[in-house]
Amino acid sequence: MIRLHHVAFSRSFRVLWLLSEMGLDCDLVHYSITDGSLRQPGFLEKSPAGRVPALEIDGRVLFESGAITEYLCETRPEHGFGRAPASSERVPWLEWLHYAETMAHLIANLNLQWVFLRDPSMRSETLLKIEAKRLANTLKPLEETLLRQDYLLASGFSGVDTMMGYNLLAAPYFVRLDPFPALRGYIERIRARPAYIAARSLDGEQKFYTQDFYEVVDG
Ligand SMILES: N[C@@H](CCC(=O)N[C@@H](CS)C(=O)NCC(=O)O)C(=O)O
């Protein structure tokens, strides 16, 4: 039995999608990010910072989406989504895996400011501007890479593409993608993957964003 503790449209989508790519069914436990359920002792035993994803698999519980991705790819090498230490693509595989979190923390900061602050007057226009700019800057190396190849690794689709998938659901709420044609092509490609479509149908409805784009007013 595989059980994924999940919030719709969050980093746990990375794991949901990777499991789907591997053809592994899971029991999906849905949480809300705002109702306190992630702070309950039963959940904190699974994920000590009260964050999703947490994955129950192989008789253990894992937290941290990057660690889960690495674990799934390395314990199930037959799917070809990891890169072993001896592989010439091991270093870019590890770099993109962790780079996805560099991007995701910027998205999390923007989410916090735009979506989760109860009182909008607490927002900092300066921080909104800086974080959106920093997020746009993280897209540039992706664009350069994807001008040369279809996926983040030259040899093709891997677990680092599922790590990036969550980011690319969320980043377009804060950064216009017009200057990134290769990235837009990549998003279309991953959205057309049957396993991605299947995972999205299980993901649940996103309830954070009430606008298509969050524009920083230049002042
Ligand atoms: N580095 C962690 C971050 C996990 C994380 O922050 N998840 C968010 C959802 S995207 C969460 O659970 N937030 C709940 C909260 O901040 O209370 C990972 O990649 O798993």
The ligand as an SDF file (V2000), in Angstrom:
LIG
                    3D

 20 19  0  0  0  0  0  0  0  0999 V2000
   10.9640   21.3650    1.0460 N   0  0  0  0  0  0  0  0  0  0  0  0
    9.6690   20.7810    1.3320 C   0  0  0  0  0  0  0  0  0  0  0  0
    8.6350   21.8930    1.4090 C   0  0  0  0  0  0  0  0  0  0  0  0
    7.2470   21.3500    1.7270 C   0  0  0  0  0  0  0  0  0  0  0  0
    6.2380   22.4870    1.8470 C   0  0  0  0  0  0  0  0  0  0  0  0
    6.5580   23.6010    2.3090 O   0  0  0  0  0  0  0  0  0  0  0  0
    4.9970   22.1930    1.4540 N   0  0  0  0  0  0  0  0  0  0  0  0
    3.9570   23.1890    1.5610 C   0  0  0  0  0  0  0  0  0  0  0  0
    2.9500   23.0360    0.4140 C   0  0  0  0  0  0  0  0  0  0  0  0
    3.6650   23.4420   -1.1530 S   0  0  0  0  0  0  0  0  0  0  0  0
    3.2040   22.9990    2.8550 C   0  0  0  0  0  0  0  0  0  0  0  0
    2.9270   21.8910    3.2420 O   0  0  0  0  0  0  0  0  0  0  0  0
    2.8800   24.0950    3.5410 N   0  0  0  0  0  0  0  0  0  0  0  0
    2.1270   24.0390    4.7480 C   0  0  0  0  0  0  0  0  0  0  0  0
    2.4760   25.1740    5.6690 C   0  0  0  0  0  0  0  0  0  0  0  0
    3.3890   25.9450    5.3510 O   0  0  0  0  0  0  0  0  0  0  0  0
    1.8180   25.2740    6.6860 O   0  0  0  0  0  0  0  0  0  0  0  0
    9.3250   19.7660    0.2480 C   0  0  0  0  0  0  0  0  0  0  0  0
    9.8040   19.9420   -0.8810 O   0  0  0  0  0  0  0  0  0  0  0  0
    8.6160   18.7890    0.5240 O   0  0  0  0  0  0  0  0  0  0  0  0
  1  2  1  0
  2  3  1  0
  2 18  1  0
  3  4  1  0
  4  5  1  0
  5  6  2  0
  5  7  1  0
  7  8  1  0
  8  9  1  0
  8 11  1  0
  9 10  1  0
 11 12  2  0
 11 13  1  0
 13 14  1  0
 14 15  1  0
 15 16  2  0
 15 17  1  0
 18 19  2  0
 18 20  1  0
M  END
$$$$
